Amino acid sequence: MRKISKKRAASAKAKQRANVAFRMNILFFSIFLLFSILIFRLGFLQIVQGEGFVRELQRTEEVPINTSVPRGRIYDSVGRILVDNEPKNAITYTKLQTTKQEEMLDIAEMLASIIEKKPDDVTLRDKQDYWIMLHRDKAYERVTKKEEAKLLSDETMTTAEMQIQIDTLVREKITEKDLASLSAEQLEVLAIYRQMSSGYALSPQIIKSDDVTPEEFARVSERLTEMKGVNTTTDWVRVPKSTLSILGRTTSPKEGIPKSKLDYYLARDYTRNDRVGRSYIEQQYEEVLQGQKSVVKNITDGKGTVTETETVFEGQPGKDLVLTIDSEIQAEIENLVEAKLIAMKQKNGSNLLDRAFVVIMDPNSGEIISMVGKKLEIDKETNKRVVRDFAYGTFTTAYEIGSTIKPATVLTGYDQGVIQLNEVMTDEPIKIKGSKVKSSVFNRSSKIPMSDLQAIERSSNVYMFKIGFRLANAIYKFEESIDFDSDAFGILRNSYAQFGLGVPTGIDLPGETSGINGGMATEKLLDLTIGQFDTYTPLQMAQYVSTIANGGYRIQPHVVKEIREPSTDGTTMGPLVTEIEPTILNRISNTQAQIDHIKKGMSRVYYGDKGSARAYFGDSPYQAAGKTGTAQVVYYDTKRENWGDQTINSTHIGFAPFDKPEIAYAVIMPWAPYYNGQYESTGTILAREVVDAYFEITKKNEAVEELESSTLQTIKPAFTETLIKEGTEEEPNE
């Protein structure tokens, strides 16, 4: 046997030890690598994704709840209350995620024994479901085995869909006799249970807030420990103190979020039964007025059951709005419009008359000082004529505005280079072959040389027609055919749009209309130049004349002046949050000299020897300027039996004082009295009364020192004693 040398044995052991060391190194390196990956992963989760997981945890544990925080108040421009909140006792119920149906029913029965709840809102479906709850076995026994087998044999339905079909079949088998067996006490329990189960978990549901008596409030408060989830609290009801329709209205907890806007509000952490603004200012400024809900954190046990809730954020009342509208001026002009409307309704040819509008705007800031609309309607209960507020009609309805458009037509002529300042043209009857004679009201047969200023002063139709001819590159000859360049329609409309006519004004209210573009029928071009073709809103008219008054800047109109924090003491307004600054939408393309020239023509309308409004404004104690208008129109509105009838729209625009305008105003009375071709300048008469009233009120109030908008203002009572309860108003029907 051959012996192994000691040297060779030592070498083998050395190799073995080296191999083991190598393997251990690999093992340690692998462990190091794994730990490094683990640490890297933990660091990634902690540092990179940590905030996201925290937000997700808060989303599931911290829940916004529908607390009844007061909605922001609304004031007029000097601090008078327009919309307030009225506190009232309320009984609420908040269910947890783990609350069972049987527990809710027991609590409903306890509540029914100590409060009165009318079952007015209980539906047939509610009664059916409640009867099934009380007689479950008996109800489901009415579905025969054959009927059940037929449903179960349908392999296209899921188990949930099958159960829905069975439940539907059970309801169909409930008879009127079954439902009649429900006692008055049971129906009261049902009415309470219905409210308790209508909302989300952790969102308080109002069980009763209308007419909660002190006795009911006290009895429930005494037994809160016996009724888990029930609470006595303070609810708030919206109290408008003005009939001004643009204030808007809110939904009630019963109505909740309108279906058409459900997704919008749910995406913003609202719940289905939240009260939200449903029209005008309340809707436009919903997110400002709404306030912020409380946020609670769910504290759960090891099984995930909520044991208690902890308030993370108490919630905040909504912010207050200060409007640009002065209640005193608004009320006085409303009285003037209403009186004029009723008086004109007594005249011959007034069968179509049912509305009138006035808008007063600060031409320098865009602030709406007064927005008045009144409408005659027949009361459904008394069958008598009443006057409703129709202020929203100033921006949701549109009309032909007649000769008030003529300053814009002349300015278009200047800008397009088809006429020059002081250019004279002949006012004469116009006759195109195949059409009727068109002429100015004051000149049916003569030829009268007339400058641009005289054309504005006397309201010449023919001067405007001839501007239209030139814009259309048309050569006019009496009783001959004529070719129009259709581009003239676009030129005129684009120019009018610079002033705000035929385009949105940008008012901070929903539902604004732009009016109707009548198209490009050749024979209508001349009518377009004198405001008897396209339609415009009263608010567009006010923006248009403001643009001329301030030197050519189209200012965005707005009805909200300031946003403030809620008052802390009820006597002074809260700190200023936002002051709405003027927004210039565009500057018209005319030169300052052209604008100033047209303003002179508008001054001559009031004070010129032959001014069309001299009889009404010639003796005014202030210097102003304006333009009259009468549009001959065909009626197509709500009275279908009168479609096609001839009538007129009486209109007026103006601004004052002339040198430093502080107001621009627009008046329109659609379908004014028109009898045997005769009519009154109703719009101009009303305009004089409106401007007089404005200056009388402002002069009277000049002695009152106005506080700076950035300082605290004293809250003043409403200008009128009008009080409108929430939910009693009629919805806009235009």
PyMOL commands that set and color helices and strands:
alter all, ss='L'
color gray80, all
select helices_A, chain A and resi 6-48+50-61+101-112+124-134+136-141+145-152+159-172+176-180+184-196+214-222+224-226+245-247+259-266+280-284+286-289+327-345+393-396+402-416+452-458+461-471+487-499+522-529+538-549+592-607+614-617+640-642+682-700
alter helices_A, ss='H'
color red, helices_A
select strands_A, chain A and resi 62-65+74-75+81-93+205-208+230-240+294-300+306-313+320-323+355-361+368-378+385-389+424-427+448-451+553-555+560-564+576-579+584-587+625-634+646-656+663-672
alter strands_A, ss='S'
color yellow, strands_A
deselect
rebuild
show_as cartoon
